[in-house]
Amino acid sequence: NRGFEICVHVILGLPGESHDDMLATAREMARLPVDSIKLHNLYAVKRTPLADQVQNGEVELMNRDDYVRTLVDILEILPPHMLVERISGDAPPDYFVGPSWCLDKPAVLLAVNDELERRDTWQGKFYSP
């Protein structure tokens, strides 16, 4: 320990990434000496290869329901002491391609809270050191 806090940044829903892959990433983050984590969905911005792939139907971005369920699955795995600094991401509207649901961060947060409540769960519920 050299006095640095470690924060990891994890993008969920990369092309070809399965639900199991995302949970495996969460398990690895839970195992490592990480202080905090930033989680967000993959999104596309204009004038990028990803935007072209999304617009051509080659890459499908996660829908909000799948993202929320996956995010809550991940929260259950993460240690209760790990600070979650971010749960969604977006880009400035002038550059943004999609998915449109992530532009409404309050609605995403509400959906996550609703899913936590519906499942009677919390961060760290299934964490095992």
C-alpha positions in Angstrom: 0.0 0.0 0.0 1.5 3.3 -1.1 -1.3 5.5 0.0 -3.3 5.4 -3.2 -7.0 4.5 -3.4 -7.8 2.1 -6.2 -10.9 2.7 -8.4 -11.7 0.4 -11.3 -13.9 1.4 -14.2 -16.0 -1.3 -15.7 -18.1 -1.0 -18.9 -20.9 -3.5 -19.1 -22.3 -4.9 -22.3 -19.2 -5.0 -24.5 -19.7 -6.7 -27.9 -19.7 -10.4 -27.4 -19.8 -10.1 -23.6 -22.3 -12.5 -21.9 -24.1 -12.1 -18.6 -21.8 -14.7 -17.2 -18.8 -12.7 -18.4 -20.0 -9.6 -16.6 -20.5 -11.6 -13.4 -17.1 -13.1 -13.7 -15.6 -9.6 -14.0 -17.5 -8.6 -10.8 -16.2 -11.6 -9.0 -12.7 -10.7 -9.9 -13.2 -7.1 -8.8 -14.6 -8.3 -5.5 -11.4 -10.5 -5.0 -9.0 -7.7 -5.7 -7.9 -4.9 -3.2 -10.2 -2.3 -4.9 -11.6 0.6 -2.9 -14.2 1.8 -5.4 -15.8 1.0 -8.7 -17.4 2.9 -11.5 -19.9 0.8 -13.5 -21.8 1.8 -16.6 -23.3 0.5 -19.8 -21.7 0.6 -23.1 -22.9 3.5 -25.1 -22.1 4.8 -28.6 -21.0 8.3 -29.6 -21.1 9.8 -33.1 -18.2 9.4 -35.5 -16.9 6.2 -34.0 -16.6 2.7 -35.3 -19.0 1.6 -32.5 -21.6 4.1 -33.6 -21.4 2.8 -37.2 -21.8 -0.8 -35.9 -24.8 0.1 -33.8 -26.5 2.0 -36.6 -25.8 -0.9 -39.0 -27.2 -3.4 -36.5 -23.9 -5.2 -36.1 -23.7 -4.4 -32.4 -26.7 -4.3 -30.0 -26.5 -2.2 -26.9 -28.1 -3.4 -23.7 -31.7 -2.4 -23.0 -32.4 -0.8 -19.7 -34.2 -3.8 -18.1 -31.3 -6.2 -18.9 -28.8 -3.6 -17.7 -30.6 -3.0 -14.4 -30.9 -6.7 -13.7 -27.2 -7.3 -14.5 -26.2 -4.3 -12.4 -28.1 -5.6 -9.4 -26.6 -9.1 -9.9 -23.2 -7.4 -9.8 -24.0 -5.3 -6.7 -24.9 -8.5 -4.9 -21.4 -9.9 -5.6 -19.4 -6.8 -4.7 -18.1 -6.3 -1.2 -20.4 -4.2 1.0 -17.5 -1.9 1.8 -16.6 -1.1 -1.9 -17.8 2.3 -2.8 -19.8 2.4 -6.0 -19.1 5.7 -7.6 -21.1 5.3 -10.8 -23.9 3.1 -12.1 -24.6 4.6 -15.5 -23.0 6.6 -18.2 -23.8 8.8 -21.1 -22.3 11.4 -23.4 -23.2 14.9 -24.3 -26.4 14.8 -26.4 -24.8 16.4 -29.4 -22.4 13.4 -29.6 -24.7 10.7 -28.3 -26.0 7.8 -30.4 -27.5 5.4 -27.9 -29.0 3.7 -26.0 -31.4 6.6 -25.3 -32.5 5.3 -21.9 -29.2 6.1 -20.3 -29.7 9.8 -20.8 -32.3 9.8 -18.0 -30.1 9.0 -15.0 -32.8 9.6 -12.4 -35.0 7.0 -14.1 -32.0 4.5 -14.2 -31.4 5.1 -10.5 -35.1 4.6 -9.7 -35.1 1.4 -11.8 -32.1 0.1 -9.9 -33.6 1.0 -6.5 -36.9 -0.7 -7.5 -35.1 -3.9 -8.6 -33.1 -4.0 -5.3 -36.4 -3.6 -3.4 -38.3 -6.1 -5.6 -35.6 -8.7 -5.0 -35.1 -7.8 -1.3 -31.4 -7.5 -1.9 -28.4 -5.2 -1.4 -24.8 -4.7 -2.2 -22.7 -7.5 -0.8 -25.6 -10.0 -0.3 -23.7 -12.8 -2.0 -20.1 -11.5 -1.4 -17.7 -14.1 0.0 -14.1 -13.1 0.7 
